């Protein structure tokens, strides 16, 4: 394998890892607001810090996706995955905006 090909494979693998991290962070942001979505299942008064955690997770996911897409800027699939992750991030921010 040539050095240029090895670099390309390493960049592709790195981008795939970053996309996986971004997707897991977005999924984790949904798990952070289970209590806020269904307060009757969790009796008692509790602080609602889930929205701040969601913003942190969504921000890190967006940065991770943007770094991944810049390393593979010529790939249409990479741009599509990044756009999908960013759209879900925007959806999550709109969903928790009332809790801030």
N, C-alpha and C positions, 0 to 999 in steps of 0.2 A: 504494500500500500504506500503510495507516495505521501509526502509531507502535507501537500495541499489537500489531499483527500482525507487524511487523518484529522486535519483541522476542521474540515467540513463536517465530518462525523461527530467530532467533539462538540462543535457548535450546535448541531442538531440535537444531540443528547442533552446538552445543557438547557436548550430551549424547552425540550420535552419535560425535563425536571421542573423548570420554572412554571410551565403551564400546569403541571400536576400540583405543585404547591399552591398556585393561584386558585385552582379548582377546589382543593381541600380547604383553603381559607374561606372561600365563599360558602361551602357547605357548613363549615364551622360557624359562620355568621348566622345561618338559619337556626342552628342548634342553640345559639346564645339567647334567642328571643322566644324560646318555647314558653317560658313563664309569663312573658308579657302578652303572648298571643292567647293564652288560656289561663287567666288569673284564678278562675274558680278551682282549678286543679291544685293550686298551691295556696292553701289558706294561711292567713296571718299577714301582717304588714311587713313588707320587705322593700329594700331599696331597689330601684329599677336602674341598674347600671348596664343593662344589656345593650342599649342603644350606643353607648360609648364604645363598647367592645365590638359591636358590629361595624362602626365607623373605622376602628383600628384594623379589623380583619379585611374589610373591603378596600381600605387604602393600601394595605400591604399586597393584597391580591392584584389591584390595579397596577401597582409599581412592578410587581413580578411579571405580569403579562406584558407590560410595555417594554421591559428589559428583554424579554424573550422575543418579542416581535422585532426589536431593533437588531438582534443578532441574526435573524432570518428575514431580512427586509424584502427579499425577492420572492418569497413563497406566498402564494395566494391562500393556501390552507392556514398558514401561520397568522396571516392577517384576519382571516375569518374566525379563528379560535380566539384571538385577542379581542376582536369586536364582540363576540358572544360573551366572553368573561366581563368585559367592560359594561355591556348592557345589563347583565345580571347584577353587577355592582351598583349601577344607577338605580335599578329596581329596588335593591335592598336599602339604599339611602333614602329613596322616596318612601319606602315602607316604614322606616323607623323615624322619619322626620317629625312626626307628631309626638314622639316620646322624648325628644331632646329638650 
